Amino acid sequence: AQAVDLLLIRREDIVKLTVSVEGPGFSRAFDPSVSAHFGLDFVESVTRLELDGKVKYANGPGGARVTVTFPPPILQAALVS
């Protein structure tokens, strides 16, 4: 079984969720706009459209890492108003 680590950090102006999965990581040719499947498409859509955030894909020590950053909910409400 692969280990999955979750790290959630909330600061005054940003929320950052990092998901790290043990394994070989993303291939060098990985392009989320081309290689994405339903799960990654869902993460991209929710992050951009619902959270007004960004997704970053990287290889970290021991596997793949996906980091989602977005404004905290209170700040989001202020941005929409």
mmCIF file of the N, C-alpha and C atoms, coordinates in Angstrom:
data_MODEL
# 
_entry.id   MODEL 
# 
loop_
_atom_site.group_PDB 
_atom_site.id 
_atom_site.type_symbol 
_atom_site.label_atom_id 
_atom_site.label_alt_id 
_atom_site.label_comp_id 
_atom_site.label_asym_id 
_atom_site.label_entity_id 
_atom_site.label_seq_id 
_atom_site.pdbx_PDB_ins_code 
_atom_site.Cartn_x 
_atom_site.Cartn_y 
_atom_site.Cartn_z 
_atom_site.occupancy 
_atom_site.B_iso_or_equiv 
_atom_site.pdbx_formal_charge 
_atom_site.auth_seq_id 
_atom_site.auth_comp_id 
_atom_site.auth_asym_id 
_atom_site.auth_atom_id 
_atom_site.pdbx_PDB_model_num 
ATOM 1   N N  . ALA A 1 1  ? 0.839   -1.192 0.000   1.00 0.00 ? 1  ALA A N  1 
ATOM 2   C CA . ALA A 1 1  ? 0.000   0.000  0.000   1.00 0.00 ? 1  ALA A CA 1 
ATOM 3   C C  . ALA A 1 1  ? 0.880   1.250  0.000   1.00 0.00 ? 1  ALA A C  1 
ATOM 4   N N  . GLN A 1 2  ? 0.425   2.269  -0.728  1.00 0.00 ? 2  GLN A N  1 
ATOM 5   C CA . GLN A 1 2  ? 1.167   3.521  -0.800  1.00 0.00 ? 2  GLN A CA 1 
ATOM 6   C C  . GLN A 1 2  ? 0.721   4.443  0.329   1.00 0.00 ? 2  GLN A C  1 
ATOM 7   N N  . ALA A 1 3  ? 1.686   5.171  0.883   1.00 0.00 ? 3  ALA A N  1 
ATOM 8   C CA . ALA A 1 3  ? 1.371   6.152  1.923   1.00 0.00 ? 3  ALA A CA 1 
ATOM 9   C C  . ALA A 1 3  ? 0.913   7.444  1.271   1.00 0.00 ? 3  ALA A C  1 
ATOM 10  N N  . VAL A 1 4  ? -0.086  8.078  1.871   1.00 0.00 ? 4  VAL A N  1 
ATOM 11  C CA . VAL A 1 4  ? -0.575  9.379  1.421   1.00 0.00 ? 4  VAL A CA 1 
ATOM 12  C C  . VAL A 1 4  ? -0.490  10.324 2.610   1.00 0.00 ? 4  VAL A C  1 
ATOM 13  N N  . ASP A 1 5  ? 0.187   11.450 2.416   1.00 0.00 ? 5  ASP A N  1 
ATOM 14  C CA . ASP A 1 5  ? 0.310   12.461 3.470   1.00 0.00 ? 5  ASP A CA 1 
ATOM 15  C C  . ASP A 1 5  ? -0.465  13.696 3.057   1.00 0.00 ? 5  ASP A C  1 
ATOM 16  N N  . LEU A 1 6  ? -1.204  14.253 4.008   1.00 0.00 ? 6  LEU A N  1 
ATOM 17  C CA . LEU A 1 6  ? -1.948  15.490 3.790   1.00 0.00 ? 6  LEU A CA 1 
ATOM 18  C C  . LEU A 1 6  ? -1.415  16.552 4.734   1.00 0.00 ? 6  LEU A C  1 
ATOM 19  N N  . LEU A 1 7  ? -1.214  17.752 4.206   1.00 0.00 ? 7  LEU A N  1 
ATOM 20  C CA . LEU A 1 7  ? -0.768  18.876 5.022   1.00 0.00 ? 7  LEU A CA 1 
ATOM 21  C C  . LEU A 1 7  ? -1.645  20.067 4.679   1.00 0.00 ? 7  LEU A C  1 
ATOM 22  N N  . LEU A 1 8  ? -2.338  20.608 5.670   1.00 0.00 ? 8  LEU A N  1 
ATOM 23  C CA . LEU A 1 8  ? -3.207  21.765 5.471   1.00 0.00 ? 8  LEU A CA 1 
ATOM 24  C C  . LEU A 1 8  ? -2.672  22.909 6.321   1.00 0.00 ? 8  LEU A C  1 
ATOM 25  N N  . ILE A 1 9  ? -2.388  24.029 5.656   1.00 0.00 ? 9  ILE A N  1 
ATOM 26  C CA . ILE A 1 9  ? -1.885  25.209 6.354   1.00 0.00 ? 9  ILE A CA 1 
ATOM 27  C C  . ILE A 1 9  ? -2.823  26.365 6.034   1.00 0.00 ? 9  ILE A C  1 
ATOM 28  N N  . ARG A 1 10 ? -3.256  27.067 7.061   1.00 0.00 ? 10 ARG A N  1 
ATOM 29  C CA . ARG A 1 10 ? -4.094  28.245 6.857   1.00 0.00 ? 10 ARG A CA 1 
ATOM 30  C C  . ARG A 1 10 ? -3.395  29.441 7.462   1.00 0.00 ? 10 ARG A C  1 
ATOM 31  N N  . ARG A 1 11 ? -3.150  30.414 6.630   1.00 0.00 ? 11 ARG A N  1 
ATOM 32  C CA . ARG A 1 11 ? -2.588  31.676 7.086   1.00 0.00 ? 11 ARG A CA 1 
ATOM 33  C C  . ARG A 1 11 ? -3.660  32.735 6.890   1.00 0.00 ? 11 ARG A C  1 
ATOM 34  N N  . GLU A 1 12 ? -3.356  33.937 7.275   1.00 0.00 ? 12 GLU A N  1 
ATOM 35  C CA . GLU A 1 12 ? -4.342  35.012 7.168   1.00 0.00 ? 12 GLU A CA 1 
ATOM 36  C C  . GLU A 1 12 ? -4.832  35.215 5.740   1.00 0.00 ? 12 GLU A C  1 
ATOM 37  N N  . ASP A 1 13 ? -3.922  35.112 4.766   1.00 0.00 ? 13 ASP A N  1 
ATOM 38  C CA . ASP A 1 13 ? -4.285  35.442 3.390   1.00 0.00 ? 13 ASP A CA 1 
ATOM 39  C C  . ASP A 1 13 ? -4.315  34.261 2.432   1.00 0.00 ? 13 ASP A C  1 
ATOM 40  N N  . ILE A 1 14 ? -4.019  33.032 2.900   1.00 0.00 ? 14 ILE A N  1 
ATOM 41  C CA . ILE A 1 14 ? -3.959  31.889 1.987   1.00 0.00 ? 14 ILE A CA 1 
ATOM 42  C C  . ILE A 1 14 ? -4.186  30.574 2.739   1.00 0.00 ? 14 ILE A C  1 
ATOM 43  N N  . VAL A 1 15 ? -4.793  29.646 2.035   1.00 0.00 ? 15 VAL A N  1 
ATOM 44  C CA . VAL A 1 15 ? -4.918  28.265 2.515   1.00 0.00 ? 15 VAL A CA 1 
ATOM 45  C C  . VAL A 1 15 ? -4.132  27.409 1.540   1.00 0.00 ? 15 VAL A C  1 
ATOM 46  N N  . LYS A 1 16 ? -3.368  26.473 2.083   1.00 0.00 ? 16 LYS A N  1 
ATOM 47  C CA . LYS A 1 16 ? -2.510  25.620 1.248   1.00 0.00 ? 16 LYS A CA 1 
ATOM 48  C C  . LYS A 1 16 ? -2.725  24.167 1.667   1.00 0.00 ? 16 LYS A C  1 
ATOM 49  N N  . LEU A 1 17 ? -3.158  23.342 0.714   1.00 0.00 ? 17 LEU A N  1 
ATOM 50  C CA . LEU A 1 17 ? -3.348  21.914 0.939   1.00 0.00 ? 17 LEU A CA 1 
ATOM 51  C C  . LEU A 1 17 ? -2.362  21.169 0.054   1.00 0.00 ? 17 LEU A C  1 
ATOM 52  N N  . THR A 1 18 ? -1.523  20.353 0.686   1.00 0.00 ? 18 THR A N  1 
ATOM 53  C CA . THR A 1 18 ? -0.547  19.562 -0.055  1.00 0.00 ? 18 THR A CA 1 
ATOM 54  C C  . THR A 1 18 ? -0.843  18.083 0.173   1.00 0.00 ? 18 THR A C  1 
ATOM 55  N N  . VAL A 1 19 ? -0.954  17.354 -0.934  1.00 0.00 ? 19 VAL A N  1 
ATOM 56  C CA . VAL A 1 19 ? -1.167  15.909 -0.890  1.00 0.00 ? 19 VAL A CA 1 
ATOM 57  C C  . VAL A 1 19 ? 0.070   15.268 -1.500  1.00 0.00 ? 19 VAL A C  1 
ATOM 58  N N  . SER A 1 20 ? 0.748   14.436 -0.722  1.00 0.00 ? 20 SER A N  1 
ATOM 59  C CA . SER A 1 20 ? 1.946   13.733 -1.189  1.00 0.00 ? 20 SER A CA 1 
ATOM 60  C C  . SER A 1 20 ? 1.655   12.242 -1.214  1.00 0.00 ? 20 SER A C  1 
ATOM 61  N N  . VAL A 1 21 ? 2.004   11.599 -2.317  1.00 0.00 ? 21 VAL A N  1 
ATOM 62  C CA . VAL A 1 21 ? 1.758   10.167 -2.480  1.00 0.00 ? 21 VAL A CA 1 
ATOM 63  C C  . VAL A 1 21 ? 3.076   9.464  -2.712  1.00 0.00 ? 21 VAL A C  1 
ATOM 64  N N  . GLU A 1 22 ? 3.339   8.452  -1.902  1.00 0.00 ? 22 GLU A N  1 
ATOM 65  C CA . GLU A 1 22 ? 4.554   7.657  -2.018  1.00 0.00 ? 22 GLU A CA 1 
ATOM 66  C C  . GLU A 1 22 ? 4.539   6.896  -3.333  1.00 0.00 ? 22 GLU A C  1 
ATOM 67  N N  . GLY A 1 23 ? 5.657   6.881  -4.023  1.00 0.00 ? 23 GLY A N  1 
ATOM 68  C CA . GLY A 1 23 ? 5.739   6.135  -5.276  1.00 0.00 ? 23 GLY A CA 1 
ATOM 69  C C  . GLY A 1 23 ? 6.717   6.781  -6.232  1.00 0.00 ? 23 GLY A C  1 
ATOM 70  N N  . PRO A 1 24 ? 6.592   6.449  -7.525  1.00 0.00 ? 24 PRO A N  1 
ATOM 71  C CA . PRO A 1 24 ? 7.554   6.943  -8.511  1.00 0.00 ? 24 PRO A CA 1 
ATOM 72  C C  . PRO A 1 24 ? 7.385   8.424  -8.865  1.00 0.00 ? 24 PRO A C  1 
ATOM 73  N N  . GLY A 1 25 ? 6.263   9.012  -8.550  1.00 0.00 ? 25 GLY A N  1 
ATOM 74  C CA . GLY A 1 25 ? 6.035   10.424 -8.873  1.00 0.00 ? 25 GLY A CA 1 
ATOM 75  C C  . GLY A 1 25 ? 5.513   10.596 -10.284 1.00 0.00 ? 25 GLY A C  1 
ATOM 76  N N  . PHE A 1 26 ? 5.421   11.848 -10.704 1.00 0.00 ? 26 PHE A N  1 
ATOM 77  C CA . PHE A 1 26 ? 4.964   12.163 -12.056 1.00 0.00 ? 26 PHE A CA 1 
ATOM 78  C C  . PHE A 1 26 ? 6.112   11.929 -13.031 1.00 0.00 ? 26 PHE A C  1 
ATOM 79  N N  . SER A 1 27 ? 5.771   11.513 -14.248 1.00 0.00 ? 27 SER A N  1 
ATOM 80  C CA . SER A 1 27 ? 6.808   11.341 -15.264 1.00 0.00 ? 27 SER A CA 1 
ATOM 81  C C  . SER A 1 27 ? 7.295   12.717 -15.714 1.00 0.00 ? 27 SER A C  1 
ATOM 82  N N  . ARG A 1 28 ? 8.455   12.762 -16.326 1.00 0.00 ? 28 ARG A N  1 
ATOM 83  C CA . ARG A 1 28 ? 9.000   14.043 -16.817 1.00 0.00 ? 28 ARG A CA 1 
ATOM 84  C C  . ARG A 1 28 ? 8.082   14.657 -17.863 1.00 0.00 ? 28 ARG A C  1 
ATOM 85  N N  . ALA A 1 29 ? 7.363   13.819 -18.590 1.00 0.00 ? 29 ALA A N  1 
ATOM 86  C CA . ALA A 1 29 ? 6.477   14.296 -19.656 1.00 0.00 ? 29 ALA A CA 1 
ATOM 87  C C  . ALA A 1 29 ? 5.090   14.670 -19.133 1.00 0.00 ? 29 ALA A C  1 
ATOM 88  N N  . PHE A 1 30 ? 4.868   14.572 -17.829 1.00 0.00 ? 30 PHE A N  1 
ATOM 89  C CA . PHE A 1 30 ? 3.537   14.845 -17.276 1.00 0.00 ? 30 PHE A CA 1 
ATOM 90  C C  . PHE A 1 30 ? 3.113   16.281 -17.556 1.00 0.00 ? 30 PHE A C  1 
ATOM 91  N N  . ASP A 1 31 ? 1.938   16.407 -18.139 1.00 0.00 ? 31 ASP A N  1 
ATOM 92  C CA . ASP A 1 31 ? 1.320   17.708 -18.399 1.00 0.00 ? 31 ASP A CA 1 
ATOM 93  C C  . ASP A 1 31 ? -0.132  17.572 -17.959 1.00 0.00 ? 31 ASP A C  1 
ATOM 94  N N  . PRO A 1 32 ? -0.534  18.233 -16.867 1.00 0.00 ? 32 PRO A N  1 
ATOM 95  C CA . PRO A 1 32 ? -1.890  18.031 -16.345 1.00 0.00 ? 32 PRO A CA 1 
ATOM 96  C C  . PRO A 1 32 ? -2.987  18.403 -17.334 1.00 0.00 ? 32 PRO A C  1 
ATOM 97  N N  . SER A 1 33 ? -2.716  19.305 -18.256 1.00 0.00 ? 33 SER A N  1 
ATOM 98  C CA . SER A 1 33 ? -3.753  19.671 -19.225 1.00 0.00 ? 33 SER A CA 1 
ATOM 99  C C  . SER A 1 33 ? -3.978  18.577 -20.266 1.00 0.00 ? 33 SER A C  1 
ATOM 100 N N  . VAL A 1 34 ? -2.983  17.687 -20.420 1.00 0.00 ? 34 VAL A N  1 
ATOM 101 C CA . VAL A 1 34 ? -3.088  16.599 -21.382 1.00 0.00 ? 34 VAL A CA 1 
ATOM 102 C C  . VAL A 1 34 ? -3.254  15.259 -20.674 1.00 0.00 ? 34 VAL A C  1 
ATOM 103 N N  . SER A 1 35 ? -2.511  15.056 -19.594 1.00 0.00 ? 35 SER A N  1 
ATOM 104 C CA . SER A 1 35 ? -2.462  13.770 -18.908 1.00 0.00 ? 35 SER A CA 1 
ATOM 105 C C  . SER A 1 35 ? -3.556  13.588 -17.873 1.00 0.00 ? 35 SER A C  1 
ATOM 106 N N  . ALA A 1 36 ? -4.303  14.633 -17.585 1.00 0.00 ? 36 ALA A N  1 
ATOM 107 C CA . ALA A 1 36 ? -5.286  14.577 -16.502 1.00 0.00 ? 36 ALA A CA 1 
ATOM 108 C C  . ALA A 1 36 ? -6.388  13.567 -16.808 1.00 0.00 ? 36 ALA A C  1 
ATOM 109 N N  . HIS A 1 37 ? -6.854  12.928 -15.762 1.00 0.00 ? 37 HIS A N  1 
ATOM 110 C CA . HIS A 1 37 ? -8.015  12.048 -15.843 1.00 0.00 ? 37 HIS A CA 1 
ATOM 111 C C  . HIS A 1 37 ? -9.094  12.704 -14.988 1.00 0.00 ? 37 HIS A C  1 
ATOM 112 N N  . PHE A 1 38 ? -10.195 12.025 -14.779 1.00 0.00 ? 38 PHE A N  1 
ATOM 113 C CA . PHE A 1 38 ? -11.316 12.633 -14.067 1.00 0.00 ? 38 PHE A CA 1 
ATOM 114 C C  . PHE A 1 38 ? -10.910 13.237 -12.725 1.00 0.00 ? 38 PHE A C  1 
ATOM 115 N N  . GLY A 1 39 ? -10.100 12.540 -11.952 1.00 0.00 ? 39 GLY A N  1 
ATOM 116 C CA . GLY A 1 39 ? -9.708  13.038 -10.624 1.00 0.00 ? 39 GLY A CA 1 
ATOM 117 C C  . GLY A 1 39 ? -8.953  14.349 -10.696 1.00 0.00 ? 39 GLY A C  1 
ATOM 118 N N  . LEU A 1 40 ? -7.964  14.434 -11.583 1.00 0.00 ? 40 LEU A N  1 
ATOM 119 C CA . LEU A 1 40 ? -7.193  15.670 -11.716 1.00 0.00 ? 40 LEU A CA 1 
ATOM 120 C C  . LEU A 1 40 ? -8.020  16.773 -12.369 1.00 0.00 ? 40 LEU A C  1 
ATOM 121 N N  . ASP A 1 41 ? -8.873  16.416 -13.321 1.00 0.00 ? 41 ASP A N  1 
ATOM 122 C CA . ASP A 1 41 ? -9.776  17.413 -13.911 1.00 0.00 ? 41 ASP A CA 1 
ATOM 123 C C  . ASP A 1 41 ? -10.677 18.018 -12.838 1.00 0.00 ? 41 ASP A C  1 
ATOM 124 N N  . PHE A 1 42 ? -11.163 17.167 -11.946 1.00 0.00 ? 42 PHE A N  1 
ATOM 125 C CA . PHE A 1 42 ? -12.035 17.624 -10.863 1.00 0.00 ? 42 PHE A CA 1 
ATOM 126 C C  . PHE A 1 42 ? -11.280 18.580 -9.935  1.00 0.00 ? 42 PHE A C  1 
ATOM 127 N N  . VAL A 1 43 ? -10.070 18.206 -9.555  1.00 0.00 ? 43 VAL A N  1 
ATOM 128 C CA . VAL A 1 43 ? -9.248  19.062 -8.685  1.00 0.00 ? 43 VAL A CA 1 
ATOM 129 C C  . VAL A 1 43 ? -8.993  20.401 -9.364  1.00 0.00 ? 43 VAL A C  1 
ATOM 130 N N  . GLU A 1 44 ? -8.621  20.382 -10.626 1.00 0.00 ? 44 GLU A N  1 
ATOM 131 C CA . GLU A 1 44 ? -8.371  21.619 -11.370 1.00 0.00 ? 44 GLU A CA 1 
ATOM 132 C C  . GLU A 1 44 ? -9.623  22.501 -11.410 1.00 0.00 ? 44 GLU A C  1 
ATOM 133 N N  . SER A 1 45 ? -10.756 21.910 -11.749 1.00 0.00 ? 45 SER A N  1 
ATOM 134 C CA . SER A 1 45 ? -11.996 22.681 -11.879 1.00 0.00 ? 45 SER A CA 1 
ATOM 135 C C  . SER A 1 45 ? -12.439 23.285 -10.556 1.00 0.00 ? 45 SER A C  1 
ATOM 136 N N  . VAL A 1 46 ? -12.474 22.488 -9.513  1.00 0.00 ? 46 VAL A N  1 
ATOM 137 C CA . VAL A 1 46 ? -12.910 23.000 -8.207  1.00 0.00 ? 46 VAL A CA 1 
ATOM 138 C C  . VAL A 1 46 ? -11.956 24.078 -7.715  1.00 0.00 ? 46 VAL A C  1 
ATOM 139 N N  . THR A 1 47 ? -10.670 23.852 -7.890  1.00 0.00 ? 47 THR A N  1 
ATOM 140 C CA . THR A 1 47 ? -9.681  24.823 -7.418  1.00 0.00 ? 47 THR A CA 1 
ATOM 141 C C  . THR A 1 47 ? -9.836  26.162 -8.142  1.00 0.00 ? 47 THR A C  1 
ATOM 142 N N  . ARG A 1 48 ? -9.936  26.130 -9.457  1.00 0.00 ? 48 ARG A N  1 
ATOM 143 C CA . ARG A 1 48 ? -10.032 27.378 -10.226 1.00 0.00 ? 48 ARG A CA 1 
ATOM 144 C C  . ARG A 1 48 ? -11.400 28.034 -10.114 1.00 0.00 ? 48 ARG A C  1 
ATOM 145 N N  . LEU A 1 49 ? -12.465 27.248 -10.304 1.00 0.00 ? 49 LEU A N  1 
ATOM 146 C CA . LEU A 1 49 ? -13.800 27.828 -10.422 1.00 0.00 ? 49 LEU A CA 1 
ATOM 147 C C  . LEU A 1 49 ? -14.495 28.073 -9.084  1.00 0.00 ? 49 LEU A C  1 
ATOM 148 N N  . GLU A 1 50 ? -14.278 27.192 -8.120  1.00 0.00 ? 50 GLU A N  1 
ATOM 149 C CA . GLU A 1 50 ? -14.969 27.322 -6.838  1.00 0.00 ? 50 GLU A CA 1 
ATOM 150 C C  . GLU A 1 50 ? -14.123 28.008 -5.765  1.00 0.00 ? 50 GLU A C  1 
ATOM 151 N N  . LEU A 1 51 ? -12.824 27.783 -5.799  1.00 0.00 ? 51 LEU A N  1 
ATOM 152 C CA . LEU A 1 51 ? -11.950 28.310 -4.743  1.00 0.00 ? 51 LEU A CA 1 
ATOM 153 C C  . LEU A 1 51 ? -11.112 29.506 -5.189  1.00 0.00 ? 51 LEU A C  1 
ATOM 154 N N  . ASP A 1 52 ? -11.157 29.835 -6.464  1.00 0.00 ? 52 ASP A N  1 
ATOM 155 C CA . ASP A 1 52 ? -10.339 30.914 -7.015  1.00 0.00 ? 52 ASP A CA 1 
ATOM 156 C C  . ASP A 1 52 ? -8.860  30.687 -6.686  1.00 0.00 ? 52 ASP A C  1 
ATOM 157 N N  . GLY A 1 53 ? -8.414  29.432 -6.869  1.00 0.00 ? 53 GLY A N  1 
ATOM 158 C CA . GLY A 1 53 ? -7.058  29.076 -6.477  1.00 0.00 ? 53 GLY A CA 1 
ATOM 159 C C  . GLY A 1 53 ? -6.230  28.532 -7.618  1.00 0.00 ? 53 GLY A C  1 
ATOM 160 N N  . LYS A 1 54 ? -5.108  27.921 -7.245  1.00 0.00 ? 54 LYS A N  1 
ATOM 161 C CA . LYS A 1 54 ? -4.154  27.373 -8.207  1.00 0.00 ? 54 LYS A CA 1 
ATOM 162 C C  . LYS A 1 54 ? -3.705  25.992 -7.755  1.00 0.00 ? 54 LYS A C  1 
ATOM 163 N N  . VAL A 1 55 ? -3.347  25.168 -8.729  1.00 0.00 ? 55 VAL A N  1 
ATOM 164 C CA . VAL A 1 55 ? -2.840  23.824 -8.457  1.00 0.00 ? 55 VAL A CA 1 
ATOM 165 C C  . VAL A 1 55 ? -1.415  23.733 -8.982  1.00 0.00 ? 55 VAL A C  1 
ATOM 166 N N  . LYS A 1 56 ? -0.544  23.117 -8.203  1.00 0.00 ? 56 LYS A N  1 
ATOM 167 C CA . LYS A 1 56 ? 0.847   22.907 -8.619  1.00 0.00 ? 56 LYS A CA 1 
ATOM 168 C C  . LYS A 1 56 ? 1.169   21.422 -8.481  1.00 0.00 ? 56 LYS A C  1 
ATOM 169 N N  . TYR A 1 57 ? 1.791   20.860 -9.492  1.00 0.00 ? 57 TYR A N  1 
ATOM 170 C CA . TYR A 1 57 ? 2.196   19.447 -9.501  1.00 0.00 ? 57 TYR A CA 1 
ATOM 171 C C  . TYR A 1 57 ? 3.707   19.388 -9.434  1.00 0.00 ? 57 TYR A C  1 
ATOM 172 N N  . ALA A 1 58 ? 4.220   18.503 -8.592  1.00 0.00 ? 58 ALA A N  1 
ATOM 173 C CA . ALA A 1 58 ? 5.669   18.386 -8.455  1.00 0.00 ? 58 ALA A CA 1 
ATOM 174 C C  . ALA A 1 58 ? 6.026   16.986 -7.972  1.00 0.00 ? 58 ALA A C  1 
ATOM 175 N N  . ASN A 1 59 ? 7.285   16.655 -8.132  1.00 0.00 ? 59 ASN A N  1 
ATOM 176 C CA . ASN A 1 59 ? 7.824   15.441 -7.534  1.00 0.00 ? 59 ASN A CA 1 
ATOM 177 C C  . ASN A 1 59 ? 8.620   15.861 -6.313  1.00 0.00 ? 59 ASN A C  1 
ATOM 178 N N  . GLY A 1 60 ? 8.298   15.257 -5.194  1.00 0.00 ? 60 GLY A N  1 
ATOM 179 C CA . GLY A 1 60 ? 9.009   15.551 -3.962  1.00 0.00 ? 60 GLY A CA 1 
ATOM 180 C C  . GLY A 1 60 ? 9.808   14.339 -3.560  1.00 0.00 ? 60 GLY A C  1 
ATOM 181 N N  . PRO A 1 61 ? 10.410  14.406 -2.403  1.00 0.00 ? 61 PRO A N  1 
ATOM 182 C CA . PRO A 1 61 ? 11.145  13.237 -1.919  1.00 0.00 ? 61 PRO A CA 1 
ATOM 183 C C  . PRO A 1 61 ? 10.196  12.045 -1.767  1.00 0.00 ? 61 PRO A C  1 
ATOM 184 N N  . GLY A 1 62 ? 10.419  11.010 -2.547  1.00 0.00 ? 62 GLY A N  1 
ATOM 185 C CA . GLY A 1 62 ? 9.645   9.781  -2.380  1.00 0.00 ? 62 GLY A CA 1 
ATOM 186 C C  . GLY A 1 62 ? 8.346   9.695  -3.150  1.00 0.00 ? 62 GLY A C  1 
ATOM 187 N N  . GLY A 1 63 ? 8.021   10.676 -3.993  1.00 0.00 ? 63 GLY A N  1 
ATOM 188 C CA . GLY A 1 63 ? 6.789   10.542 -4.760  1.00 0.00 ? 63 GLY A CA 1 
ATOM 189 C C  . GLY A 1 63 ? 6.227   11.833 -5.298  1.00 0.00 ? 63 GLY A C  1 
ATOM 190 N N  . ALA A 1 64 ? 4.970   11.760 -5.721  1.00 0.00 ? 64 ALA A N  1 
ATOM 191 C CA . ALA A 1 64 ? 4.288   12.904 -6.329  1.00 0.00 ? 64 ALA A CA 1 
ATOM 192 C C  . ALA A 1 64 ? 3.693   13.801 -5.252  1.00 0.00 ? 64 ALA A C  1 
ATOM 193 N N  . ARG A 1 65 ? 3.613   15.095 -5.604  1.00 0.00 ? 65 ARG A N  1 
ATOM 194 C CA . ARG A 1 65 ? 3.038   16.065 -4.667  1.00 0.00 ? 65 ARG A CA 1 
ATOM 195 C C  . ARG A 1 65 ? 2.131   17.013 -5.457  1.00 0.00 ? 65 ARG A C  1 
ATOM 196 N N  . VAL A 1 66 ? 0.902   17.199 -4.968  1.00 0.00 ? 66 VAL A N  1 
ATOM 197 C CA . VAL A 1 66 ? -0.041  18.149 -5.555  1.00 0.00 ? 66 VAL A CA 1 
ATOM 198 C C  . VAL A 1 66 ? -0.360  19.173 -4.477  1.00 0.00 ? 66 VAL A C  1 
ATOM 199 N N  . THR A 1 67 ? -0.184  20.452 -4.812  1.00 0.00 ? 67 THR A N  1 
ATOM 200 C CA . THR A 1 67 ? -0.439  21.525 -3.852  1.00 0.00 ? 67 THR A CA 1 
ATOM 201 C C  . THR A 1 67 ? -1.523  22.439 -4.414  1.00 0.00 ? 67 THR A C  1 
ATOM 202 N N  . VAL A 1 68 ? -2.556  22.652 -3.611  1.00 0.00 ? 68 VAL A N  1 
ATOM 203 C CA . VAL A 1 68 ? -3.663  23.536 -3.966  1.00 0.00 ? 68 VAL A CA 1 
ATOM 204 C C  . VAL A 1 68 ? -3.588  24.742 -3.039  1.00 0.00 ? 68 VAL A C  1 
ATOM 205 N N  . THR A 1 69 ? -3.559  25.949 -3.608  1.00 0.00 ? 69 THR A N  1 
ATOM 206 C CA . THR A 1 69 ? -3.560  27.166 -2.798  1.00 0.00 ? 69 THR A CA 1 
ATOM 207 C C  . THR A 1 69 ? -4.767  28.002 -3.197  1.00 0.00 ? 69 THR A C  1 
ATOM 208 N N  . PHE A 1 70 ? -5.390  28.624 -2.190  1.00 0.00 ? 70 PHE A N  1 
ATOM 209 C CA . PHE A 1 70 ? -6.564  29.452 -2.441  1.00 0.00 ? 70 PHE A CA 1 
ATOM 210 C C  . PHE A 1 70 ? -6.777  30.418 -1.286  1.00 0.00 ? 70 PHE A C  1 
ATOM 211 N N  . PRO A 1 71 ? -7.525  31.504 -1.534  1.00 0.00 ? 71 PRO A N  1 
ATOM 212 C CA . PRO A 1 71 ? -7.794  32.451 -0.460  1.00 0.00 ? 71 PRO A CA 1 
ATOM 213 C C  . PRO A 1 71 ? -8.703  31.819 0.589   1.00 0.00 ? 71 PRO A C  1 
ATOM 214 N N  . PRO A 1 72 ? -8.569  32.202 1.851   1.00 0.00 ? 72 PRO A N  1 
ATOM 215 C CA . PRO A 1 72 ? -9.466  31.678 2.885   1.00 0.00 ? 72 PRO A CA 1 
ATOM 216 C C  . PRO A 1 72 ? -10.917 32.039 2.564   1.00 0.00 ? 72 PRO A C  1 
ATOM 217 N N  . PRO A 1 73 ? -11.883 31.251 3.023   1.00 0.00 ? 73 PRO A N  1 
ATOM 218 C CA . PRO A 1 73 ? -13.292 31.503 2.708   1.00 0.00 ? 73 PRO A CA 1 
ATOM 219 C C  . PRO A 1 73 ? -13.770 32.927 3.007   1.00 0.00 ? 73 PRO A C  1 
ATOM 220 N N  . ILE A 1 74 ? -13.344 33.549 4.091   1.00 0.00 ? 74 ILE A N  1 
ATOM 221 C CA . ILE A 1 74 ? -13.786 34.898 4.410   1.00 0.00 ? 74 ILE A CA 1 
ATOM 222 C C  . ILE A 1 74 ? -13.275 35.877 3.355   1.00 0.00 ? 74 ILE A C  1 
ATOM 223 N N  . LEU A 1 75 ? -12.036 35.698 2.919   1.00 0.00 ? 75 LEU A N  1 
ATOM 224 C CA . LEU A 1 75 ? -11.453 36.559 1.904   1.00 0.00 ? 75 LEU A CA 1 
ATOM 225 C C  . LEU A 1 75 ? -12.140 36.319 0.559   1.00 0.00 ? 75 LEU A C  1 
ATOM 226 N N  . GLN A 1 76 ? -12.493 35.072 0.279   1.00 0.00 ? 76 GLN A N  1 
ATOM 227 C CA . GLN A 1 76 ? -13.216 34.760 -0.968  1.00 0.00 ? 76 GLN A CA 1 
ATOM 228 C C  . GLN A 1 76 ? -14.528 35.535 -1.028  1.00 0.00 ? 76 GLN A C  1 
ATOM 229 N N  . ALA A 1 77 ? -15.271 35.557 0.072   1.00 0.00 ? 77 ALA A N  1 
ATOM 230 C CA . ALA A 1 77 ? -16.557 36.260 0.103   1.00 0.00 ? 77 ALA A CA 1 
ATOM 231 C C  . ALA A 1 77 ? -16.346 37.746 -0.164  1.00 0.00 ? 77 ALA A C  1 
ATOM 232 N N  . ALA A 1 78 ? -15.295 38.317 0.359   1.00 0.00 ? 78 ALA A N  1 
ATOM 233 C CA . ALA A 1 78 ? -15.003 39.735 0.150   1.00 0.00 ? 78 ALA A CA 1 
ATOM 234 C C  . ALA A 1 78 ? -14.630 40.008 -1.309  1.00 0.00 ? 78 ALA A C  1 
ATOM 235 N N  . LEU A 1 79 ? -13.944 39.054 -1.940  1.00 0.00 ? 79 LEU A N  1 
ATOM 236 C CA . LEU A 1 79 ? -13.540 39.226 -3.336  1.00 0.00 ? 79 LEU A CA 1 
ATOM 237 C C  . LEU A 1 79 ? -14.742 39.181 -4.270  1.00 0.00 ? 79 LEU A C  1 
ATOM 238 N N  . VAL A 1 80 ? -15.736 38.360 -3.930  1.00 0.00 ? 80 VAL A N  1 
ATOM 239 C CA . VAL A 1 80 ? -16.922 38.208 -4.766  1.00 0.00 ? 80 VAL A CA 1 
ATOM 240 C C  . VAL A 1 80 ? -17.833 39.410 -4.635  1.00 0.00 ? 80 VAL A C  1 
ATOM 241 N N  . SER A 1 81 ? -17.900 39.993 -3.459  1.00 0.00 ? 81 SER A N  1 
ATOM 242 C CA . SER A 1 81 ? -18.817 41.119 -3.215  1.00 0.00 ? 81 SER A CA 1 
ATOM 243 C C  . SER A 1 81 ? -18.445 42.357 -3.963  1.00 0.00 ? 81 SER A C  1 
# 
